Each structure stands twice: as C-alpha cells, then as structure tokens.
Amino acid sequence: MRFVYGLILLIVLAAIAVFVLQNNEPIAVRYFDLSISSTLAALIAVVYLLGMVSGWTVVGFMKRSLQRVTQHRQQ
C-alpha cells in the first residue's frame, strides 16, 4: 500500500511540475490601486495557502465555540 501512495504522490507532483513549466508567463493581479505581477503557479499556490489558513481558522473557531457550548450545558 505504501508503494501505491508513493506512486500517487509522484503522479501528482509530476502534474504540478508540468503545470508550473507550461504556465510561467507573468500575470498581473490588480486590486484597487495595487498591482502585483507573478506567475500563475505562484499565484495559485499563495491563494491555496491562504485558503488553508482561513479554513483552519474557521474550523478552530467552530471547535472552540462547540466546546464552550457543551461545557456550559454540562455544568
């Protein structure tokens, strides 16, 4: 099973590498007066990481609020 997981990981990494190599032209992202120029792959990576952090934060808030509600009811 470890071999299968390793093979899937290699396939995903190869697909990412192909995407990065084929999309290396700079693109501009504008927000109000700010303009940032970066490659599409870097932009996707940053957006993905920001989504992970925000999702992790929301899940943490939900867990804490659920724990507070259940603790309050048990007392």
Backbone as ProteinMPNN parsed JSONL, in Angstrom:
{"seq_chain_A": "MRFVYGLILLIVLAAIAVFVLQNNEPIAVRYFDLSISSTLAALIAVVYLLGMVSGWTVVGFMKRSLQRVTQHRQQ", "coords_chain_A": {"N_chain_A": [[0.826, -1.193, 0.0], [1.993, 1.182, 0.675], [3.612, 1.603, -1.514], [1.729, 2.212, -3.496], [0.674, 4.638, -2.527], [3.004, 6.186, -2.693], [3.398, 6.159, -5.462], [1.087, 7.506, -6.342], [1.603, 9.996, -5.188], [3.912, 10.736, -6.647], [2.801, 10.975, -9.209], [1.002, 13.106, -8.843], [2.832, 15.136, -8.14], [4.313, 15.242, -10.528], [2.329, 16.145, -12.288], [1.881, 18.683, -11.21], [4.397, 19.816, -11.652], [4.473, 19.862, -14.461], [2.371, 21.652, -14.936], [3.439, 23.989, -13.762], [5.678, 24.424, -15.399], [4.473, 24.896, -17.878], [2.983, 27.183, -17.478], [4.393, 29.704, -17.079], [4.431, 32.396, -17.678], [4.397, 35.828, -16.749], [1.692, 37.236, -14.899], [-0.605, 39.866, -14.194], [-2.071, 40.975, -11.239], [-4.631, 42.943, -10.128], [-5.807, 45.06, -7.592], [-7.784, 47.425, -6.468], [-5.716, 50.143, -6.219], [-3.393, 48.712, -6.181], [-0.991, 46.634, -7.766], [0.182, 43.526, -8.638], [2.649, 41.508, -10.016], [3.11, 38.259, -11.088], [3.813, 34.733, -11.538], [1.389, 32.384, -12.783], [1.319, 29.918, -11.458], [2.592, 30.506, -9.003], [0.778, 32.335, -7.969], [-1.52, 30.735, -7.69], [-0.575, 28.94, -5.768], [-0.2, 30.66, -3.547], [-2.825, 31.558, -3.111], [-4.024, 29.116, -2.51], [-2.676, 28.429, -0.12], [-3.498, 30.582, 1.513], [-6.215, 30.003, 1.596], [-6.136, 27.547, 2.966], [-5.188, 28.411, 5.485], [-7.224, 30.197, 6.276], [-9.414, 28.45, 6.31], [-8.587, 26.64, 8.27], [-8.576, 28.336, 10.46], [-11.305, 28.997, 10.691], [-12.377, 26.458, 11.254], [-11.104, 25.992, 13.697], [-12.269, 28.05, 15.286], [-14.927, 27.177, 15.239], [-14.731, 24.667, 16.559], [-13.865, 25.507, 19.11], [-16.036, 27.1, 19.93], [-18.072, 25.197, 19.958], [-17.101, 23.492, 21.949], [-17.249, 25.217, 24.153], [-20.004, 25.597, 24.353], [-20.909, 22.979, 24.899], [-19.569, 22.464, 27.314], [-20.705, 24.396, 28.945], [-23.334, 23.518, 29.072], [-23.034, 21.106, 30.437], [-22.432, 21.816, 33.005]], "CA_chain_A": [[0.0, 0.0, 0.0], [2.908, 2.317, 0.704], [4.049, 1.801, -2.897], [0.638, 2.869, -4.217], [0.665, 6.032, -2.078], [4.179, 6.83, -3.286], [3.146, 6.321, -6.895], [0.103, 8.586, -6.488], [2.307, 11.233, -4.872], [4.764, 11.063, -7.786], [1.947, 11.405, -10.318], [0.52, 14.45, -8.517], [3.974, 16.051, -8.253], [4.626, 15.399, -11.951], [1.288, 17.004, -12.87], [2.161, 20.046, -10.747], [5.599, 20.284, -12.352], [4.086, 20.174, -15.844], [1.585, 22.878, -14.874], [4.35, 25.102, -13.484], [6.519, 24.655, -16.579], [3.684, 25.402, -19.001], [2.337, 28.448, -17.123], [5.414, 30.525, -16.427], [4.369, 33.8, -18.073], [3.907, 36.666, -15.641], [0.361, 37.814, -14.997], [-0.79, 40.976, -13.261], [-3.281, 40.956, -10.422], [-4.896, 44.311, -9.69], [-6.806, 45.238, -6.553], [-7.819, 48.883, -6.289], [-4.536, 50.77, -6.824], [-2.247, 47.807, -6.093], [-0.799, 45.717, -8.88], [1.238, 42.558, -8.369], [2.949, 40.665, -11.167], [3.652, 36.974, -10.662], [3.408, 33.634, -12.412], [0.11, 31.796, -12.424], [1.545, 28.857, -10.481], [2.854, 31.124, -7.703], [-0.483, 32.918, -7.511], [-2.382, 29.634, -7.251], [-0.013, 28.428, -4.518], [-0.483, 31.62, -2.481], [-4.267, 31.51, -2.847], [-4.273, 27.834, -1.851], [-2.199, 28.528, 1.264], [-4.399, 31.48, 2.23], [-7.444, 29.252, 1.829], [-5.879, 26.584, 4.035], [-5.096, 29.125, 6.755], [-8.545, 30.695, 6.654], [-10.243, 27.292, 6.645], [-8.105, 26.137, 9.553], [-9.023, 29.288, 11.462], [-12.756, 28.829, 10.86], [-12.594, 25.18, 11.941], [-10.691, 26.196, 15.083], [-13.311, 28.829, 15.953], [-16.114, 26.335, 15.4], [-14.447, 23.685, 17.599], [-13.853, 26.17, 20.409], [-17.39, 27.509, 20.312], [-18.809, 23.979, 20.281], [-16.628, 23.043, 23.257], [-17.795, 26.119, 25.176], [-21.441, 25.322, 24.499], [-21.091, 21.689, 25.558], [-19.105, 22.594, 28.692], [-21.686, 25.207, 29.66], [-24.527, 22.682, 29.31], [-22.72, 20.031, 31.372], [-22.295, 22.356, 34.362]], "C_chain_A": [[0.868, 1.254, 0.0], [3.412, 2.641, -0.702], [2.988, 2.557, -3.695], [0.569, 4.342, -3.832], [1.844, 6.806, -2.658], [3.992, 7.097, -4.767], [2.135, 7.449, -7.15], [0.753, 9.929, -6.208], [3.199, 11.668, -6.026], [3.947, 11.556, -8.974], [1.433, 12.818, -10.077], [1.652, 15.466, -8.645], [4.382, 16.275, -9.704], [3.6, 16.301, -12.633], [1.503, 18.459, -12.457], [3.367, 20.617, -11.473], [5.282, 20.657, -13.803], [3.291, 21.466, -15.885], [2.483, 24.092, -14.676], [5.18, 25.435, -14.717], [5.733, 25.258, -17.74], [3.043, 26.766, -18.724], [3.319, 29.364, -16.404], [5.43, 31.979, -16.897], [3.867, 34.627, -16.896], [2.504, 37.193, -15.939], [0.248, 38.914, -13.945], [-2.121, 40.818, -12.545], [-3.461, 42.362, -9.881], [-6.009, 44.3, -8.656], [-6.752, 46.688, -6.129], [-6.6, 49.492, -6.968], [-3.305, 49.874, -6.801], [-2.194, 46.903, -7.313], [0.393, 44.828, -8.561], [1.413, 41.695, -9.603], [3.65, 39.396, -10.687], [3.251, 35.911, -11.677], [2.103, 33.044, -11.902], [0.279, 30.723, -11.349], [1.799, 29.429, -9.089], [1.582, 31.719, -7.125], [-1.426, 31.839, -6.989], [-1.879, 29.072, -5.925], [-0.325, 29.354, -3.349], [-1.964, 31.593, -2.11], [-4.636, 30.216, -2.126], [-3.856, 27.887, -0.387], [-3.074, 29.456, 2.094], [-5.74, 30.798, 2.528], [-7.29, 28.217, 2.929], [-5.862, 27.268, 5.394], [-6.47, 29.62, 7.196], [-9.489, 29.548, 7.012], [-9.876, 26.706, 7.99], [-8.577, 27.037, 10.69], [-10.508, 29.129, 11.731], [-13.061, 27.533, 11.604], [-12.206, 25.304, 13.41], [-11.717, 26.985, 15.871], [-14.544, 27.979, 16.224], [-15.912, 25.296, 16.502], [-14.5, 24.319, 18.977], [-15.248, 26.585, 20.844], [-18.243, 26.299, 20.661], [-18.387, 23.438, 21.637], [-17.192, 23.916, 24.379], [-19.272, 25.848, 25.415], [-21.651, 24.012, 25.244], [-20.616, 21.737, 27.006], [-20.116, 23.367, 29.519], [-22.937, 24.383, 29.985], [-24.263, 21.589, 30.342], [-22.656, 20.54, 32.805], [-23.595, 22.644, 35.002]], "O_chain_A": [[0.512, 2.264, -0.606], [3.615, 3.807, -1.043], [3.318, 3.445, -4.481], [0.424, 5.204, -4.699], [1.691, 7.956, -3.068], [4.387, 8.15, -5.267], [2.312, 8.249, -8.068], [0.486, 10.904, -6.911], [3.241, 12.854, -6.355], [4.375, 12.474, -9.674], [1.424, 13.64, -10.993], [1.45, 16.546, -9.2], [4.76, 17.387, -10.072], [3.963, 17.131, -13.466], [1.326, 19.366, -13.269], [3.357, 21.783, -11.867], [5.778, 21.664, -14.307], [3.505, 22.294, -16.769], [2.31, 25.111, -15.345], [5.364, 26.608, -15.042], [6.279, 26.051, -18.507], [2.604, 27.434, -19.66], [3.095, 29.751, -15.257], [6.348, 32.723, -16.553], [3.01, 34.177, -16.135], [2.178, 37.545, -17.073], [0.937, 38.88, -12.925], [-3.154, 40.562, -13.163], [-2.558, 42.913, -9.251], [-7.022, 43.621, -8.821], [-5.787, 47.127, -5.504], [-6.459, 49.37, -8.184], [-2.27, 50.245, -7.353], [-3.224, 46.465, -7.825], [1.479, 45.317, -8.25], [0.436, 41.207, -10.17], [4.651, 39.456, -9.974], [2.442, 36.167, -12.568], [1.758, 33.19, -10.729], [-0.534, 30.633, -10.429], [1.285, 28.905, -8.101], [1.336, 31.619, -5.923], [-2.061, 32.02, -5.95], [-2.683, 28.761, -5.046], [-0.679, 28.882, -2.269], [-2.312, 31.604, -0.93], [-5.476, 30.228, -1.226], [-4.598, 27.441, 0.488], [-3.365, 29.16, 3.253], [-6.322, 31.001, 3.594], [-8.2, 28.023, 3.735], [-6.452, 26.766, 6.351], [-6.837, 29.477, 8.363], [-10.287, 29.68, 7.94], [-10.75, 26.318, 8.765], [-8.937, 26.551, 11.762], [-10.928, 29.126, 12.889], [-13.914, 27.515, 12.492], [-12.903, 24.778, 14.278], [-12.015, 26.635, 17.013], [-15.134, 28.05, 17.302], [-16.82, 25.062, 17.3], [-15.093, 23.766, 19.903], [-15.601, 26.434, 22.013], [-19.061, 26.372, 21.577], [-19.231, 22.97, 22.402], [-17.569, 23.407, 25.434], [-19.734, 25.867, 26.556], [-22.496, 23.945, 26.137], [-21.226, 21.091, 27.859], [-20.358, 23.026, 30.677], [-23.526, 24.54, 31.055], [-25.183, 21.185, 31.053], [-22.814, 19.751, 33.737], [-23.633, 23.102, 36.144]]}, "name": "protein", "num_of_chains": 1, "seq": "MRFVYGLILLIVLAAIAVFVLQNNEPIAVRYFDLSISSTLAALIAVVYLLGMVSGWTVVGFMKRSLQRVTQHRQQ"}
